[in-house]
Each structure stands twice: as C-alpha cells, then as structure tokens.
Amino acid sequence: MDLLPTLCEAVGADIPAGVQGRSLWPLLTGQEYPEEEFASAYGEHGFGGLEFTEDDGLDIRAFDSSTIIDGERIVRFDELNTVTQAGFMRTVRRGDWKLNMSMQGKGGLYRITDDPLELNNLFGSPQAREAELELLRELAVWMMRSEDPLPYPGSYSYKRDPRNYAAPYRDKE
C-alpha cells in the first residue's frame, strides 16, 4: 500500500488521486517525519461473506492441492482458501498491543510482548480495557483513512497532504 506513494516521492511525482498509502521516503532517507504517523500499523483480510465454522462440515481435504509430477505426489496446502478468506477482518498494531476484529464482532486483543503467539485473548477483559479502547479508536481512524475517496464528489475540492499523511506535515526548513 505504501510502495506506490514512496516511489512517487522518490522520482518527484505526485501521488495519484485515490491512493491510500503513505510515502515512506522520509524514513528511508533519514529525513524528519511525524512519528505519530507511523506509531501503528493496519491490515485488512478477507473477501467477504459469512465466516465458516466447524458446523459447516467442511472437509480439510478440499484444501489439499496435491499434484502428481513424474509419478510422485507433491502435497501442497492452500492456505488462501474459501475458509481462511471468508468474512472480513481488520487488524491494528500499536506498541505492545494488537487488536483483531471480525465483521461478525469477534475481537482478539493481545499484548504481543507477553504473548507473541496470540494465545491469551484479552478482548473484553477488565485489565486490558484501556488498551482495547485505544486500539478500537485507532482501528476506526485507520478504516476511515483507507476508504477510497474516488470519485470526488462534483465540484468539491479535496485537501490532501503531499505524502498522504493523516495530518498535514511539512519538513522543517
């Protein structure tokens, strides 16, 4: 997502309208940049539809993409399949914390420094309430930032930062 804006800045071109990524050029070239702009990371996952459950009776063999080459069976597992790509999930990571939210309202909150394998879900727990609220806010902001603004509505003007940062930022002279 950030590759095109970064390359545009590297060659001196404007970021095309509708591109949601940000330029990483200042980070890559040792220039000043707004640290808050890069304090979190956002990810999207899924192609839509309802999520599958064990009750759907899916056979795991349906995701085996085995091939026979020269009489030898080569087994591959298709990790990007109907089940793993069902629904929508959004993720935000900030500091030690990571929040996953599914379109069906399932939340996952993990303190990555203490739980790198994400085995202890703290979503909804009183001891993680402050982190949960902060990350839910951050997630909402990221989801709005990643919306496609095209086409622009009629004769309205559209204010953009040249690097697609959330708040206008200018290099200090």
DAQUIBEL-V71951 format. One record per backbone hydrogen bond with DSSP energy under -0.5 kcal/mol. CO is the residue of the C=O (numbers start at 1). NH is the residue of the N-H. Records with the same first field share a line. If there is no record, write none. Layout:
CO=NH, NH
This chain:
2=6
3=7
4=8
5=9
6=10
7=11
8=12, 13
9=12
16=19
24=27, 28
25=29
26=31
27=30
33=35
34=37, 38
35=38
36=39
39=95
41=93
43=91
45=89
48=87
53=56
54=57
58=60
59=62
60=63
61=64
63=65, 78
67=69, 74
69=72
72=69, 74
73=75
74=67, 76
76=65, 78
77=79
79=81
81=85
83=86
85=47
87=48
88=103
89=45
90=101
91=43
92=99
93=41
94=97
96=112, 113
97=94
98=110
99=92
100=108
101=90
102=105
106=102
108=100
109=122
110=98, 112
111=114, 115
115=118
119=121
120=122
122=125
125=128
126=129
128=132
129=133
130=134
131=135
132=136
133=137
134=138
135=139
136=140
137=141
138=142
139=143
140=144
141=145
142=146
144=147
147=149
152=154
153=156
161=164
163=23
